[in-house]
Structure formats: structure tokens, C-alpha cells
Amino acid sequence: MNPRRMTVSVIQITAVDDDNQANVDKLCALLDVAGQRGSDLVVLPEVMTGSGASDPKAYRRIAEKIPGETTRRLAEKARCYSMCVVGSMFEEGEGGLIYNSAPLIGPDGEILFNYRKTHLFSPGNGPDIAAGIGEPGKIEPGNSLFVVETPKCKLGVATCADLRFHEVFRELSLMGAEVVALPTAFPSPRLDHWEFTLRTRATDNQLFIAATGLYGREPKSNAQFVGRSMIVDPWGVIAATAPDAECCTTIEIDLDRIRQVRDWYPLTELRRPEIYVEQRRQFQMY
């Protein structure tokens, strides 16, 4: 049997509010790096065109239509290098509603689906988060999960705060996902939760997670982000981690690792999806 190998890149940048062209220019330059390395999948950060934390209305100024100019430029790179590209941005939706959306662009440059973040980030009263970074009251939550057959794997997408909810990853696993792409803008004071939560989700669901994030300090809001983009394997092993810089980190993974891990330790839940019928119903009501 031929090994099922796949090249994955995770890209992290510092996105500056209200500087869309510079942000997308940086993304495109790093997409060239990923493409020249033969990437099959490239994961870009959450809110990659600006975090919207600089003032109360910034997220509305930053929001774009999907498809639109940013997705057009990303699609050109996807098509040029025959790779899948996904990252999240503020989307101007129907009726003026704003979503945190992650369009998955296929290797032909077409949008395969547009995942709208289902679990919005609500930081509470923690003193470690920049003002204006919370999403409830500004962003409309999505209500659907997606898994799509790409040329290399069955791919699911989640976004940042979804990481806190194991049900999202279990559902994607039950839907057949082998790899979950996870764009994030994980706040840097919460670095303690970053690595072990990613490893837990990958281990519990026996799949690969390719997670990336904004990096560094956004100069207009002083919001700070973890970066430390990484790929985690189905045994919970960190296969690659980005340094503290704007960069593209690339690794080749072996999708047969999923079958191997599930043979080693066949989790009952993955073989008995009926256990989660009620859980699914509750998720759909969320």
C-alpha cells in the first residue's frame, strides 16, 4: 500500500487593523513560500485581515464580502500552486450581519465551503485580554460544521474558540475528518492553554490538527497573540512548531498514522456514533 503523504504549511503574521493590503501582501508572500515547498494544505490565521480590536467599530470596517477581493487574491495563490488554502476573516453577510468566517479555497481556486465560527470568543472579566477583542454582541455565530474530501484528505475546519469545545472536534471526527484546519488569534497571555488543548483534541479524536494564529502585538490596539503555530498528530505528538516570528512552517505528514493510532487504541466512541446523537441534537440547537 502506498503511503498517504501530505504536505501541510501553517502561516502566522501580525495583522494590523485597517491595513488590509499590507496584511494580504504578507499572506500572499508566505503563500508563495508554502507553494514552492509543495504544500497541499495551507492554514492562515483567524481574522487574518485585522483583529478588529483597535476600536469598537473596527471589525465592521474590516469586514468584506465572501467571495471578495481578499479571497480572490488567496484563490490566485491556491490555483497557482494547486493547494488548499483556509484562514478566517470578518465577513459582511446578509442583512448587515458580520460573521467570523473561514472560506476553504480548493486547489482550483474555488471556495469549497465557508465555515462561520460557531463558538464566539467571550473573554469574561479576565484582565489579560485587550478591550474590544470579545465577539458576542458584534459577531453572528454560525450553525453548521463541514467536512470535505480534498485531493489529499478529508478536511474539517474549526476556528479559535471552537478549540475549547470538544464536541466540535468529535463531530468533525464522526463526519470523517482526518485533518482539522484551525485558524486562530489566540491571546498570548493564554499560552498555557494553547499546546495542551491542541494535543488533547488531536488525541481524543485521533486525527491531525493544523493550527495557526496571529503573532505578536497589534500596534493599534496593543492586543498580543501567541503565534506558535503547530501541527499535532493523532497520538498527540507535536510534529512541527513555528518560531516566534512571522513565518511559514511546513511539514510532510503521513495520513496512515491515523489508521495506525486507531489500531493501537480503538476508541469505542469513534466506532459507536449513536452515543452522540443527543449531543449532536444539542449542538444543532446552540
Disulfide bonds with the S-S distance in Angstrom:
none
